[in-house]
Amino acid sequence: MKAAVMRGVGQPLTIEEVDVARPIGREVLVRVAATGVCHSDLHIIEGLYPGDFPCILGHESAGVVEEVGDQVSYFSPGDHVISCLSVFCGHCEACVTGHLVNCERPQDVNRRPGEAPRLSQKGEVVHQFYNLSSFAEYMLVHEHAIVKIRKDMPLDRAALIGCGVTTGVGAVHNTAKIEVGSTVAVIGLGGVGLSAVNGAAISGAGRIIAIDTVGSKLNLARHFGATDVVDASREDPVEAVRRMTGAGVHYSFEAIGLKETSEQAFEMLRPGGTATVIGMIPVGQKVEIDGESLLFEKKLQGSNMGSNRFRVDMPRYVDFYLAGKLHLDEMITERVQLEQINEAFAAMKTGEVARSVIMFN
């Protein structure tokens, strides 16, 4: 199969032929229809998070089941599916208490020592990214890495649900659990931030303040449900939010992954407010908050993939989209071919695109 292979930090991805094994046991072979280009992949390329090389990145995807292993009962060839990097073992304490996103033993879904690798090239192992690797024509995954969806859902939009949408909407619905009528601020309006804005609107937030430095994203945020926007290149976002709300917001969400914006998310809270950091802050970087603020019951928390239960959440998000509540069409800035993947990452780094989606024939 054709795949985009990463061979080292900072190097362009190269389009190569890679061998994919047949599914065994509880594995599923998926023909990839579409996959989003996500910041999580860029973090690996830039060396901000560790990785094994050579590898195939990609995780925000949707496709069609081609073949299943002999122990699979949930999927059949022809099923439409969405992938999720929150692969779960199903038997650790986190899984059996309903916290699949914090699975303690995701390695249990890998092939065992002595078994042939799922991906290889000339007899050498090609590593999977979070047990997925969707920058390729096919994915070979454990059945706990995908979810079945209805077939009237367009697969290019379904792919966005595989990471960005689930991360953003889930942070609002599952992690923060915002109340109807509450005030919300979202810092960073890429795919995840726009999804958080959309999720806040679906949850009935009374006021949603969208914050970014790119005018086109601020305009787009209004379509996703923002009631107010702040251009952080022109004014201090903390001062702007306090001016708009008086005491600050009930809930803030940081969707970039920076120390400064994470601290701003905490600073713009009202007493009793909660700041949720969705973005991936680089390994080793510290976030500082004013200790006195804790006396006012302000909270700073993280969110891992929207605290998802993806087998439940993702089909619901599909229903939201088909009912006109979840805005996915406008999130796709461009559709590209696999050969254009490096250009898609370059466009992401400019901050001008919400999401690029790689389409497979």
C-alpha positions as CSV (number, residue, x, y, z in Angstrom):
1,M,0.0,0.0,0.0
2,K,1.0,3.7,-0.4
3,A,1.8,5.5,2.8
4,A,3.5,8.7,4.1
5,V,6.5,7.5,6.1
6,M,8.3,9.6,8.8
7,R,12.0,8.7,9.1
8,G,13.2,11.3,11.6
9,V,12.4,14.5,13.5
10,G,12.2,17.5,11.3
11,Q,12.3,15.5,8.0
12,P,9.6,15.7,5.4
13,L,7.3,12.7,5.1
14,T,8.1,10.5,2.1
15,I,5.5,8.6,0.0
16,E,6.6,5.0,0.0
17,E,5.2,1.5,-0.5
18,V,4.7,-0.3,2.8
19,D,3.4,-3.9,3.4
20,V,0.4,-4.4,5.6
21,A,-0.4,-7.8,7.1
22,R,-3.7,-9.7,7.0
23,P,-5.9,-9.3,10.1
24,I,-5.7,-12.0,12.8
25,G,-7.6,-12.5,16.1
26,R,-9.4,-9.3,17.0
27,E,-7.9,-7.1,14.2
28,V,-9.7,-5.2,11.5
29,L,-8.3,-4.1,8.1
30,V,-9.8,-0.7,7.2
31,R,-9.6,1.0,3.8
32,V,-9.0,4.6,4.6
33,A,-11.3,7.1,2.9
34,A,-10.2,10.3,4.5
35,T,-7.9,11.5,7.2
36,G,-7.4,14.9,8.9
37,V,-4.0,16.6,9.3
38,C,-3.8,17.3,13.0
39,H,-1.5,19.2,15.3
40,S,-0.8,16.0,17.3
41,D,1.0,14.6,14.2
42,L,2.9,17.8,13.8
43,H,4.1,17.6,17.4
44,I,5.8,14.3,16.6
45,I,7.3,15.7,13.4
46,E,8.8,18.6,15.3
47,G,10.1,16.5,18.1
48,L,7.9,18.0,20.8
49,Y,6.7,14.5,21.7
50,P,8.7,11.3,21.3
51,G,8.2,8.8,18.5
52,D,9.6,5.6,17.0
53,F,11.0,5.6,13.5
54,P,10.3,4.8,10.8
55,C,6.6,5.2,11.4
56,I,3.4,6.2,9.7
57,L,1.6,9.0,11.4
58,G,-2.1,9.9,11.1
59,H,-5.0,9.1,13.5
60,E,-8.0,11.3,12.6
61,S,-9.7,9.1,10.0
62,A,-12.7,7.3,8.6
63,G,-13.0,4.4,6.2
64,V,-14.6,1.2,5.3
65,V,-13.9,-2.3,6.8
66,E,-12.2,-4.6,4.2
67,E,-11.5,-7.7,6.3
68,V,-11.7,-8.9,9.9
69,G,-9.9,-11.4,12.1
70,D,-11.4,-14.6,13.1
71,Q,-12.3,-13.4,16.7
72,V,-14.1,-10.2,15.6
73,S,-17.9,-10.1,16.0
74,Y,-18.7,-6.4,16.2
75,F,-17.5,-5.5,12.7
76,S,-18.2,-6.9,9.2
77,P,-16.7,-6.0,5.8
78,G,-18.5,-3.0,4.4
79,D,-19.0,-1.3,7.8
80,H,-18.2,2.4,7.8
81,V,-16.0,3.3,10.8
82,I,-14.2,6.1,12.5
83,S,-10.8,5.6,14.2
84,C,-9.8,6.9,17.6
85,L,-6.3,7.1,19.3
86,S,-8.0,6.3,22.6
87,V,-7.5,2.6,22.0
88,F,-8.6,0.7,25.1
89,C,-7.7,-2.7,26.5
90,G,-11.1,-3.3,28.1
91,H,-9.9,-4.9,31.3
92,C,-7.8,-2.5,33.3
93,E,-9.2,-0.4,36.2
94,A,-9.7,2.7,34.1
95,C,-11.6,0.7,31.4
96,V,-13.9,-1.2,33.7
97,T,-14.8,2.0,35.6
98,G,-15.8,3.7,32.4
99,H,-12.7,5.9,31.8
100,L,-11.5,4.3,28.5
101,V,-9.5,7.4,27.6
102,N,-7.2,6.7,30.5
103,C,-6.6,3.1,29.7
104,E,-3.6,1.8,31.6
105,R,-2.7,-1.0,29.2
106,P,-3.2,0.1,25.6
107,Q,-0.2,-2.0,24.7
108,D,-2.4,-5.1,25.2
109,V,-4.0,-4.4,21.8
110,N,-0.7,-4.8,20.0
111,R,0.6,-8.0,18.3
112,R,2.5,-10.2,20.6
113,P,6.3,-10.9,20.4
114,G,7.0,-13.4,17.8
115,E,4.0,-12.5,15.6
116,A,4.6,-10.7,12.3
117,P,4.4,-6.9,12.5
118,R,1.3,-5.2,11.2
119,L,3.3,-2.8,9.1
120,S,6.7,-3.6,7.4
121,Q,9.0,-2.7,4.6
122,K,11.5,-5.1,3.1
123,G,11.3,-7.2,6.3
124,E,11.8,-4.3,8.7
125,V,9.2,-3.0,11.1
126,V,7.4,0.2,10.3
127,H,5.9,1.5,13.6
128,Q,2.3,2.5,14.1
129,F,1.3,5.8,15.6
130,Y,-1.0,5.3,18.6
131,N,-2.0,1.9,17.1
132,L,-3.5,3.5,14.0
133,S,-1.3,5.1,11.3
134,S,-3.9,6.6,8.9
135,F,-1.6,8.4,6.5
136,A,-1.8,5.3,4.4
137,E,-4.3,3.6,2.1
138,Y,-5.1,1.0,4.7
139,M,-5.0,0.7,8.5
140,L,-4.7,-2.6,10.4
141,V,-6.0,-2.1,13.9
142,H,-7.4,-3.8,16.9
143,E,-11.2,-3.7,17.0
144,H,-11.0,-1.4,20.1
145,A,-9.5,1.3,18.0
146,I,-12.6,2.0,15.8
147,V,-16.3,2.5,16.0
148,K,-19.1,1.7,13.6
149,I,-21.2,4.6,12.2
150,R,-24.2,5.0,10.0
151,K,-23.5,4.8,6.3
152,D,-25.3,8.1,5.3
153,M,-22.5,10.1,7.0
154,P,-20.0,11.6,4.6
155,L,-16.6,10.0,5.4
156,D,-14.5,13.2,4.9
157,R,-16.5,14.9,7.6
158,A,-16.7,11.7,9.7
159,A,-12.9,11.7,9.8
160,L,-12.9,15.0,11.7
161,I,-14.8,13.4,14.5
162,G,-11.9,10.9,15.0
163,C,-9.9,13.5,16.9
164,G,-10.5,17.3,16.6
165,V,-14.2,17.3,17.1
166,T,-14.2,14.6,19.8
167,T,-11.4,16.5,21.6
168,G,-13.1,19.9,21.5
169,V,-16.8,19.0,22.0
170,G,-15.9,16.3,24.5
171,A,-13.8,18.8,26.6
172,V,-17.0,20.9,26.9
173,H,-19.5,18.0,27.4
174,N,-17.5,15.4,29.3
175,T,-14.5,17.1,31.0
176,A,-15.9,20.4,32.1
177,K,-19.6,19.5,31.9
178,I,-20.7,23.2,31.5
179,E,-24.1,24.3,32.6
180,V,-26.8,25.9,30.5
181,G,-26.5,29.7,30.5
182,S,-22.9,29.7,31.6
183,T,-20.2,32.0,30.1
184,V,-17.4,30.4,28.1
185,A,-14.2,31.5,26.6
186,V,-12.2,29.5,24.0
187,I,-8.6,30.3,23.2
188,G,-7.4,29.1,19.8
189,L,-9.7,28.5,16.9
190,G,-8.3,25.6,15.0
191,G,-10.3,22.4,14.5
192,V,-10.3,21.7,18.2
193,G,-11.1,25.2,19.4
194,L,-13.9,25.6,16.9
195,S,-15.4,22.3,18.0
196,A,-15.2,23.5,21.6
197,V,-17.2,26.7,20.5
198,N,-19.7,24.4,18.8
199,G,-19.9,22.1,21.8
200,A,-20.6,25.1,24.1
201,A,-23.4,26.3,21.8
202,I,-25.0,22.8,21.7
203,S,-24.8,22.7,25.5
204,G,-26.7,26.0,25.8
205,A,-23.9,28.3,27.0
206,G,-25.3,31.9,27.4
207,R,-22.2,33.7,26.1
208,I,-19.3,32.2,24.1
209,I,-16.2,34.3,23.6
210,A,-13.8,33.1,20.9
211,I,-10.2,34.2,21.0
212,D,-7.5,34.1,18.3
213,T,-5.1,36.2,16.3
214,V,-6.4,35.4,12.9
215,G,-9.3,37.4,11.6
216,S,-10.7,34.7,9.3
217,K,-10.9,32.2,12.2
218,L,-12.7,34.8,14.4
219,N,-15.3,35.2,11.6
220,L,-15.6,31.5,11.3
221,A,-16.1,31.1,15.0
222,R,-19.3,33.1,14.9
223,H,-20.8,30.5,12.5
224,F,-19.9,27.8,15.1
225,G,-21.8,29.6,17.8
226,A,-19.5,32.3,19.2
227,T,-21.5,35.3,20.5
228,D,-18.3,37.5,20.9
229,V,-14.8,37.5,19.5
230,V,-11.5,38.8,20.7
231,D,-8.5,39.5,18.5
232,A,-5.6,38.7,20.7
233,S,-3.2,40.4,18.3
234,R,-4.8,43.7,19.1
235,E,-5.7,43.5,22.8
236,D,-5.0,41.5,25.9
237,P,-7.5,38.6,25.9
238,V,-7.7,38.5,29.7
239,E,-8.5,42.1,30.0
240,A,-11.0,41.9,27.1
241,V,-12.8,38.9,28.7
242,R,-13.0,40.6,32.1
243,R,-14.3,43.8,30.4
244,M,-17.1,41.8,28.6
245,T,-18.1,39.7,31.6
246,G,-17.3,41.8,34.7
247,A,-16.0,39.0,37.0
248,G,-14.7,36.7,34.2
249,V,-16.0,33.5,32.6
250,H,-17.4,30.4,34.3
251,Y,-15.4,28.1,31.9
252,S,-12.4,28.7,29.7
253,F,-10.8,26.3,27.2
254,E,-7.2,26.5,25.9
255,A,-7.0,24.8,22.5
256,I,-3.4,25.6,21.4
257,G,-1.0,23.9,23.8
258,L,1.1,26.9,25.0
259,K,2.2,27.9,28.5
260,E,1.1,31.6,28.0
261,T,-2.4,30.8,26.7
262,S,-2.9,28.1,29.4
263,E,-2.1,30.7,32.0
264,Q,-4.4,33.2,30.4
265,A,-7.2,30.7,30.4
266,F,-6.9,30.5,34.2
267,E,-6.6,34.2,34.7
268,M,-9.8,35.0,32.9
269,L,-11.9,32.9,35.2
270,R,-14.5,34.3,37.7
271,P,-14.4,32.9,41.3
272,G,-15.4,29.2,41.2
273,G,-14.5,29.0,37.5
274,T,-12.8,26.1,35.7
275,A,-10.1,26.3,33.0
276,T,-9.6,23.3,30.9
277,V,-6.4,22.8,28.9
278,I,-7.1,20.9,25.7
279,G,-3.9,21.6,23.8
280,M,-0.8,19.5,24.0
281,I,1.8,21.5,26.0
282,P,5.4,20.5,25.1
283,V,6.9,17.9,27.3
284,G,8.7,19.4,30.3
285,Q,7.2,22.8,30.1
286,K,5.6,24.2,33.3
287,V,2.4,26.2,33.7
288,E,2.4,28.9,36.5
289,I,-0.7,30.1,38.2
290,D,-1.3,32.6,41.0
291,G,-1.6,30.6,44.2
292,E,-3.9,33.2,45.8
293,S,-6.5,32.5,43.0
294,L,-7.0,29.0,44.5
295,L,-8.6,30.6,47.5
296,F,-11.5,31.6,45.2
297,E,-12.0,28.0,44.1
298,K,-10.7,28.5,40.6
299,K,-9.7,25.2,39.0
300,L,-7.1,24.3,36.3
301,Q,-7.6,20.9,34.7
302,G,-6.5,18.9,31.6
303,S,-8.6,17.0,29.1
304,N,-7.4,13.9,27.3
305,M,-9.2,13.5,23.9
306,G,-12.3,15.1,25.3
307,S,-12.6,12.5,28.1
308,N,-14.3,10.4,25.5
309,R,-16.2,7.2,25.5
310,F,-15.8,7.1,21.7
311,R,-18.0,4.1,21.1
312,V,-20.8,6.2,22.6
313,D,-19.8,9.7,21.8
314,M,-18.8,9.5,18.1
315,P,-22.1,8.0,16.8
316,R,-23.9,10.8,18.7
317,Y,-21.7,13.4,17.1
318,V,-22.6,11.9,13.7
319,D,-26.3,12.4,14.6
320,F,-25.6,16.0,15.7
321,Y,-24.0,16.7,12.3
322,L,-26.8,15.1,10.3
323,A,-29.3,17.1,12.4
324,G,-27.6,20.3,11.6
325,K,-26.2,20.9,15.1
326,L,-22.6,20.1,14.6
327,H,-20.8,22.2,11.9
328,L,-18.2,20.2,10.0
329,D,-18.5,21.4,6.4
330,E,-17.1,24.8,7.2
331,M,-14.2,23.3,9.2
332,I,-12.6,21.7,6.2
333,T,-10.3,24.4,4.6
334,E,-8.9,22.2,1.9
335,R,-9.0,18.6,0.6
336,V,-5.7,17.3,-0.6
337,Q,-4.1,14.1,-1.9
338,L,-1.5,12.1,0.2
339,E,1.3,13.4,-2.0
340,Q,0.5,16.9,-0.7
341,I,0.8,16.0,3.0
342,N,4.0,18.1,3.6
343,E,2.3,21.2,2.1
344,A,-0.7,20.5,4.3
345,F,1.5,20.6,7.4
346,A,3.1,23.8,6.2
347,A,-0.3,25.4,5.8
348,M,-1.2,24.3,9.3
349,K,1.8,26.1,10.7
350,T,0.7,29.4,9.2
351,G,-2.4,29.3,11.4
352,E,-4.6,30.1,8.4
353,V,-6.4,26.8,8.0
354,A,-8.9,25.1,10.3
355,R,-8.4,21.6,8.9
356,S,-6.9,19.9,5.8
357,V,-8.3,16.5,5.0
358,I,-6.4,14.0,2.9
359,M,-8.7,12.1,0.5
360,F,-8.0,8.6,-0.8
361,N,-9.6,7.3,-4.0
